[in-house]
Amino acid sequence: EPREDRMKQWYQRRVRGHLTILMIGTVCKLLLLSFVFTDRPNVSLSNIHPGDKLAFSAIYSLTARRFGFQLMNAEGNAVYRLAFRHTKGDTPIAPCTVLSTWYVDAATDERIYENWENGPLPAFTDGELFKVEIECLEDSFKTYFNGALIEGPASNRSSYGATLDQITKLELWGGYPMPGDGNVGIYWKSFCLPVAQHNPDPADGEGDDYEEEA
């Protein structure tokens, strides 16, 4: 498919609006993502058990800015953040993954990043779908790319004292197009979450309350 056509489709997808539930099954609940360009896709989480896997999929673009995910707590701090820095403009050591935690300093209202670790970047392919899974364990997280553990610290990332019951949201971020004609951003496609320990089936009238943040 010509890159110009993919770019047009990318912008069309980002003006459709809201998260839509596609399917709920006994193993996972799959959510199709379409969102306004400036929003961050996110999904509420609760009652996560050791061994649970949280996943999302997207279509990769070589001309996107850095992107990634973060697991958030109720205070709005990131207990696990992973950045895919795939271009030299992101950091001198790119391509790489950058893992960290962060909290908001009450005095300055600025993010304070801690517990930095760098690792190798998975083998993304321009224009192709990829899937990331975060396996939640008692005191660590294991992160997979297309079914294989990501090498380096992402293969067994310490939780740095955070507990699974503190995690309230999975948030995706970044992936906007780099400057230049014809550049395309990341197309966030879906979430896949364990069903049993989450909210009731929306068919019962008590579905998840998903919200998007600018």
N, C-alpha and C positions, 0 to 999 in steps of 0.2 A: 504494500500500500504506500503511495507517495507520501513523503514526509509532510508536504503542504496540506494534504487531506487530513493526516493525523493531527496536525496542529489545529485545524478548524474544528475537528471533532472534539479535541481537548477543551477548547473554549466553550463549545456548546454544552458539554457535560457539566461544566462548572456553574452554569446559570440555572440549573434545574431545581436546586433548593435543598431538600431535606433528606435525612436518612430514611430508607425504606426497608422494611422487613421483607425478605424474600422467602425465607423458609425457616421453620423451627423443627428440629428432629430430636431424637433421643441422645445423640452424641454431641452435636453442636448446633448453635443457632447462627445462621449466615445472614449478614446484613449487607445489602448493597449500599454503597456510598455514592451520593452525588451532592455537591455542596457549592455554595458561592465561593468564588475565587479566594476571598480573603479569610475564609473560615478554616478552623482546624477540626478535622473529623475526630470525634471522641465518643466513647461509650462508657456508661456507668458500670461499676463492678461491685460485687458484694460476696461475702462468704466464700472466698477463694480457699481451696483445699490444697495441701501438698500434692504435687503431681499434676495439677490442672495445667492445661496449655491454653494460652491466649494467643490468637493469631490474627493476622491481617494480610491482605494481598493488594498488589498495585502493579501498574505497568511502568517500567523503568524508562527514563529518558536520560541520555547522555548529556543533554543540554539543560538539565535542571540544576538548581542550587542544592546545597546539602539538605538532607532530610533525615527523619528518623521517628522514634517513638519515645514516650516516657510514661511510666507508671506513677500516678499521682496519689497523694493522701488527702484527707479531708481538709487539711490546712492549706492546700494548694501548693505543696512542695513535691518535688520529684524524688522518689526513692530509688528509681532506676531510669536513667536516660541513656539512650544509645543514638549516636549520630553517625550516619553514613556520609563521610566526607570524601567525595570521589573526584574532586578537581583540585588543582593546585591553588586556585583562588580561595578555597576554603581554609587551608592551612598548609604551611610549608612541607609537612610530612605526608600530605595526601598523595595517593589514595590510602585511606585507612578508616577504621572505626574508632570512635572516641566515646568512652563510657564515663559517666559521672553521676553525681547526685547534685541537687541544688535546693536551696531554700531562699525565701525572700527576707532580706534584712529589714526589720521593722523601722529602723531609724532612717534608712536611705531609700527604702522601697525598691532596692535593686536585688537582682539574683546573685547569690553567692554560690559558686560551683566548688564542689569538693570531690575527693576520691576519684581523681582522674586516672584513666588507664587507656592506652592506645593498643590497637590490634590491626590485623590485616583486613582488607576489604573483601567481601565475597565477590564472586564472578558474576556481576550483573551483565545483561545483554540488552542493548538499546532496543526499545519497542516491545520487549517481551514481558509477560506476566511473571511476577515472583511472589513468594509467600514467606513471611517471617512468623515464627512461633516462639513464644516465651514460655518456657516451662517453669512453673513456680514451685520451689522447694522450701523446706523449713527455714534455711538461712542463706539461700542463694537462688540465682536465676540462670537457667541454661537457654541460650538463644540459638535458634535453627534458621537456616536459609535454604529454602527448597528441600526441606527434610533432613539436611545435614547440619551438624553442629558448626557454628561459626568458629573458626580457629582463634586462638588467643584468649584474652580475658572474658570474652562473651560466651565462651564455652562453659564457664562456671563462675559467674559474677557474684561476689559476696553481696548480701543484702544490707550490710553495714548497720545491723541492729534493727532494721525495719521488719515488721511482722506482716504476714499475709492479710490479717484482718484490718490492717491500716490502709490497704490499697482500695481506692474508691473509683479510679478512672484510668482507662487506657486512652492516651491522646497521641495522635499522629501530627507531625509538624513539618514545615518546610516544603521543599520540592518545587518551589516556584521557578519559572523559566529564567535562565540567565539572560542578561541584555543581549539583544541581537535579533535581527529579522529571522523568522522561521524557527526560533528556539521553542522547545516544548517542555512543560513541567511534568512532574510525576502525576499520574492519574490514580488516585486512591480508589480502590475497587470494592473491598469487602472486609468485614470483621467475621471471625469465627470464634465463638465462645462456648464453654461448657454450659449446658442447660440446667442440669439437675440442681445446682446450688445457686442459681440465679433467680430472676424474677419470674412470676407466673406467665403462662402462655397468653399473649395479647388477645387470643380468641376468647379468653375468660373475662375480658374487659379490664384487665389490670396490667397492661403491658409496660415495658420499660419507658421511662421518661428521658428521651435522648435530647440533648441540646447542643447547639453549635456555638463556638466562641469565635469572636473576631480576632 
